[in-house]
């Protein structure tokens, strides 16, 4: 049975100014991206432009006992970090984002995610222990979740840092709602203006 998880940023964020809202949905398999989001990183294809990994990132296409377990219901390749890899963390750098979600597999107490701003500063942290039962059960839907982070009104997300002090932290299918660059906004506004002008010309021609 699917259930909705909602965590207020005021309880977990470092400061109220750096507000990040967290929502999530139990799922096995992955419930999929939120409305308005699209997948940019899935470990089966090259990363989308502007998305890159640094650190101890690894990937597999199947489970391996004591190393990594495929997220429940996930039949494709997935990524992970582990205490057996040096370093035991990896950072996904992204374009400026209003929101980002990913499928978190077999959640354990020793998993941690830092949400980063566009300068690489930590604006929010969540650990597996905040998402009970956090027992690493690979098949139980409640320990496999689509987790979504939404930036506050004055924030933009610029990346995620994953850390594991245990066997592994598995994840897949990163999806986001990308914030257009100022130049893109200018082009959109210009495009709307041209469309409006063309419509006015057509209307004037018909009236004549």
C-alpha positions in Angstrom: 0.0 0.0 0.0 1.3 3.4 -1.0 1.5 6.1 1.6 2.6 9.8 1.5 5.5 11.0 3.5 5.7 14.7 4.3 8.5 16.3 6.4 8.5 19.9 7.3 11.7 21.8 6.6 11.5 23.6 9.9 12.2 20.4 11.7 15.1 19.3 9.7 16.7 22.2 7.8 19.6 24.0 9.3 17.8 27.4 9.2 14.4 28.6 8.3 15.9 30.8 5.5 17.2 27.7 3.7 13.8 26.0 3.4 13.6 22.7 1.6 10.3 20.7 1.6 10.5 16.9 1.4 7.8 14.6 0.2 7.9 11.0 -0.8 5.9 8.0 -1.8 6.4 4.4 -0.8 6.9 2.3 -3.9 8.1 -1.0 -5.2 8.6 -0.6 -8.1 9.3 3.1 -8.4 6.1 5.3 -8.4 7.9 7.5 -10.9 8.7 11.2 -11.2 6.3 13.9 -9.9 4.2 15.9 -12.3 6.3 18.4 -14.2 9.5 16.4 -13.7 11.5 14.4 -16.2 14.3 11.9 -15.7 17.8 13.2 -16.4 20.0 10.5 -14.8 19.2 6.8 -14.9 22.5 4.8 -15.1 21.3 3.2 -18.3 22.1 6.2 -20.5 24.7 9.0 -20.6 23.9 11.8 -18.1 22.0 14.7 -19.5 24.0 17.9 -20.2 24.7 19.8 -17.0 24.5 16.7 -14.8 27.7 15.2 -13.5 29.1 12.9 -10.7 32.2 13.2 -8.6 33.4 11.0 -5.7 32.9 7.3 -5.1 30.0 6.7 -7.5 29.5 3.1 -8.6 26.8 1.4 -10.6 25.4 -2.1 -11.1 22.7 -3.8 -13.2 21.9 -6.5 -10.6 22.3 -7.2 -6.9 25.5 -8.6 -5.4 25.3 -9.9 -1.9 27.3 -7.7 0.6 27.9 -5.1 -2.1 24.7 -3.6 -3.4 21.0 -4.5 -3.8 18.9 -3.4 -6.7 16.0 -1.1 -5.5 12.9 -3.2 -5.3 11.1 -3.6 -8.6 13.9 -1.9 -10.4 15.0 -4.0 -13.4 17.5 -1.5 -14.8 20.9 -0.4 -13.8 21.3 1.7 -10.6 23.9 3.7 -8.8 25.3 3.4 -5.3 27.9 4.6 -2.8 29.4 2.3 -0.1 31.8 2.3 2.9 33.8 -0.2 0.8 34.5 2.5 -1.7 37.0 5.4 -1.1 35.5 7.9 -0.8 32.2 6.6 0.7 30.3 9.5 -0.8 29.4 10.9 -4.2 28.0 14.2 -5.4 25.6 14.8 -8.2 26.0 18.3 -9.6 22.9 19.6 -11.4 21.6 22.6 -13.2 19.6 25.1 -11.0 16.6 23.2 -9.9 13.3 24.1 -8.3 12.8 20.4 -7.3 14.5 17.0 -7.7 13.4 13.5 -6.9 15.0 10.0 -7.0 14.2 6.4 -6.2 15.9 5.5 -2.9 16.3 1.7 -2.5 16.3 -0.4 0.6 16.7 2.6 3.0 19.1 2.0 5.9 20.0 3.9 9.0 23.5 4.6 7.7 22.4 6.4 4.5 22.5 10.2 4.2 21.6 12.8 1.6 22.8 16.4 1.7 20.9 18.9 -0.5 23.2 21.5 -1.9 22.6 25.0 -3.2 24.1 26.4 -6.4 27.3 27.3 -4.5 27.7 23.7 -3.1 26.6 24.7 0.4 24.5 22.2 2.4 20.9 23.6 2.8 19.2 20.4 4.0 20.2 17.0 5.3 18.1 13.8 5.6 19.3 10.4 6.9 17.7 7.0 6.4 16.8 7.0 10.1 14.3 9.8 9.4 12.4 7.5 7.1 11.4 4.5 9.3 11.4 1.5 9.2 14.9 2.1 7.7 15.8 -1.6 8.1 17.3 -2.2 4.6 14.6 -4.7 3.6 15.1 -5.0 -0.2 11.6 -6.2 -1.0 9.4 -4.2 1.5 7.7 -1.3 -0.3 8.0 1.0 2.8 11.8 0.9 2.6 11.9 1.8 -1.1 10.7 5.3 -1.9 10.6 8.1 -4.4 11.9 11.0 -2.5 11.4 14.6 -3.7 13.1 17.8 -2.5 11.6 21.2 -3.4 13.5 24.4 -2.9 12.1 27.3 -0.9 11.0 30.6 -2.7 14.5 32.1 -2.4 16.5 28.9 -3.0 17.7 26.8 -5.9 19.0 23.3 -5.6 22.4 22.7 -7.3 23.2 19.1 -6.3 22.9 16.2 -4.0 25.6 14.5 -1.9 25.1 10.8 -1.0 27.0 9.2 1.9 27.0 5.6 3.2 28.8 4.4 6.3 27.5 0.9 5.7 27.2 -1.7 3.0 25.6 0.6 0.4 23.2 3.4 -0.5 21.3 2.6 -3.7 19.5 5.1 -5.9 18.1 5.5 -9.4 16.1 7.6 -11.8 16.8 11.2 -10.9 14.1 13.5 -12.1 13.7 17.2 -11.9 11.9 20.4 -12.7 14.6 22.5 -14.2 14.6 26.3 -13.7 15.1 28.1 -17.0 18.2 30.4 -17.2 17.6 34.1 -17.5 18.5 34.0 -21.2 15.9 31.3 -21.7 13.3 33.4 -19.9 14.2 36.3 -22.2 13.8 34.1 -25.3 10.4 32.8 -24.0 9.1 36.3 -23.3 10.3 37.4 -26.8 8.6 34.4 -28.3 5.4 35.2 -26.6 5.7 38.8 -27.8 6.2 37.7 -31.4 3.2 35.4 -31.2 1.1 38.2 -29.8 2.2 40.6 -32.5 1.5 38.1 -35.2 -2.0 37.5 -33.8 -2.7 41.2 -33.7 -1.6 41.6 -37.4 -3.9 38.7 -38.4 -6.8 40.3 -36.5 -6.1 43.7 -38.2 -6.0 42.1 -41.6 -9.3 40.3 -41.1 -10.9 43.5 -39.9 -9.7 45.4 -43.0 
